């Protein structure tokens, strides 16, 4: 697992690549499914969750039109934390997000497959099949044995 150290000056240092990184660099690691842990350089405290939340905040601010967390949703999250018996929200969100990502990937795979089998591609495949059929059919009988021995 890649270790990222966070220094008092708020800089993040990737110990594997021996270089300073940004939140955008860490965002790319998340997208590439590269596991990492962010720790305080002095105490060793795990800061991964805080950094992941910072990445989300930065992304929410950068993509003004693509808000995932509305003010109402954030207010509801705060209310859930204040409940005497908090709902199992984390598990629900994890499972729901996982399901949504799986369905999105399946949809993208099906779309790509559909694009590969466009009407023109299907016509080309059928023409090739027909050509093989007619070549085989039109080959004189005496050459069948030659074809089988190849």
C-alpha positions in Angstrom: 0.0 0.0 0.0 1.3 3.4 -1.0 2.0 5.7 2.0 1.4 9.5 1.7 2.7 11.7 4.4 1.0 14.9 5.3 3.3 17.6 6.7 2.4 20.6 9.0 2.7 22.9 6.0 -0.3 20.9 4.4 1.9 19.4 1.8 1.5 15.7 0.8 4.5 13.6 0.1 4.3 10.2 -1.8 6.9 8.0 -0.1 6.8 5.5 -3.0 7.6 8.0 -5.7 9.6 10.4 -3.5 7.8 13.5 -4.6 5.1 15.9 -3.4 1.6 15.3 -4.7 -1.6 17.2 -4.9 -5.2 16.2 -4.0 -5.7 15.8 -7.8 -2.9 13.2 -7.9 -4.6 11.3 -5.0 -7.9 11.6 -6.9 -6.2 9.9 -9.8 -5.0 7.1 -7.5 -8.6 6.6 -6.4 -9.8 6.4 -10.0 -7.1 3.9 -10.8 -8.1 1.8 -7.8 -4.6 2.2 -6.3 -4.7 1.7 -2.5 -3.0 4.4 -0.4 -2.9 5.6 3.2 -2.4 9.2 4.2 -0.7 9.6 7.5 0.5 12.6 9.6 4.2 12.9 9.2 4.8 13.6 12.8 2.3 11.4 14.7 1.6 8.7 12.1 -2.2 9.2 12.6 -4.3 8.0 9.7 -5.7 11.0 7.8 -6.9 9.1 4.8 -10.6 9.7 5.4 -10.0 13.5 5.9 -8.1 13.7 2.7 -10.7 11.7 0.8 -13.4 14.2 2.1 -11.1 17.0 0.9 -11.0 15.5 -2.6 -14.8 15.3 -2.6 -15.1 18.9 -1.5 -12.6 20.1 -4.1 -14.4 18.2 -6.8 -17.8 19.6 -5.7 -16.4 23.1 -5.9 -14.7 22.6 -9.3 -17.8 21.0 -11.0 -20.5 23.5 -10.0 -23.0 21.9 -12.3 -22.3 18.4 -11.2 -23.1 18.6 -7.5 -23.5 15.2 -5.8 -24.1 16.6 -2.3 -26.8 19.2 -2.2 -27.3 21.4 0.8 -30.4 19.5 1.8 -28.5 16.1 1.6 -25.6 17.4 3.7 -28.1 18.8 6.3 -29.7 15.3 6.4 -26.3 13.7 7.0 -25.7 16.0 9.9 -29.1 15.0 11.4 -28.2 11.4 11.0 -25.1 11.9 13.1 -27.2 13.5 15.8 -29.7 10.6 16.1 -29.6 8.6 19.4 -29.5 5.4 17.3 -27.8 6.4 14.0 -28.9 4.6 10.9 -26.5 2.2 9.3 -26.0 4.9 6.7 -22.4 4.1 5.8 -23.2 0.5 4.9 -26.3 1.6 2.9 -24.3 4.2 1.0 -21.4 1.9 0.3 -23.6 -0.9 -1.0 -25.8 1.5 -3.0 -22.8 3.2 -4.6 -21.2 -0.1 -5.4 -24.4 -1.3 -7.1 -24.7 1.9 -9.0 -21.0 1.7 -10.2 -21.5 -2.0 -11.3 -24.6 -1.1 -13.2 -22.9 1.8 -14.9 -20.0 -0.4 -15.9 -22.4 -3.1 -17.3 -24.3 -0.4 -19.2 -21.0 0.9 -20.7 -19.9 -2.6 -21.7 -23.2 -3.3 -23.3 -23.1 0.0 -25.2 -19.6 -0.7 -26.4 -20.7 -4.2 -27.6 -23.7 -2.6 -29.3 -21.4 -0.2 -31.1 -19.1 -3.0 -32.2 -22.2 -4.7 -33.7 -23.4 -1.7 -35.6 -25.6 -2.3 -38.6 -22.6 -1.7 -40.9 -20.5 -4.1 -38.9 -23.2 -6.7 -39.0 -23.6 -6.3 -42.8 -19.8 -6.8 -43.2 -19.9 -9.9 -41.1 -22.8 -11.3 -43.1 -21.1 -10.5 -46.4 -18.0 -12.3 -45.2 -20.1 -15.3 -44.1 -21.9 -15.4 -47.4 -18.6 -15.2 -49.3 -17.2 -18.1 -47.4 -20.4 -20.1 -48.0 -20.3 -19.5 -51.7 -16.6 -20.1 -52.0 -17.1 -23.4 -50.3 -20.2 -24.2 -52.4 -18.6 -23.3 -55.7 -15.3 -25.2 -55.0 -15.2 -28.3 -57.3 -15.8 -31.6 -55.5 -12.4 -32.9 -56.2 -10.8 -30.1 -54.2 -12.8 -30.9 -51.0 -10.1 -33.4 -50.0 -7.4 -30.8 -50.6 -9.3 -28.4 -48.4 -9.6 -31.0 -45.6 -5.9 -31.9 -45.7 -4.8 -28.3 -45.1 
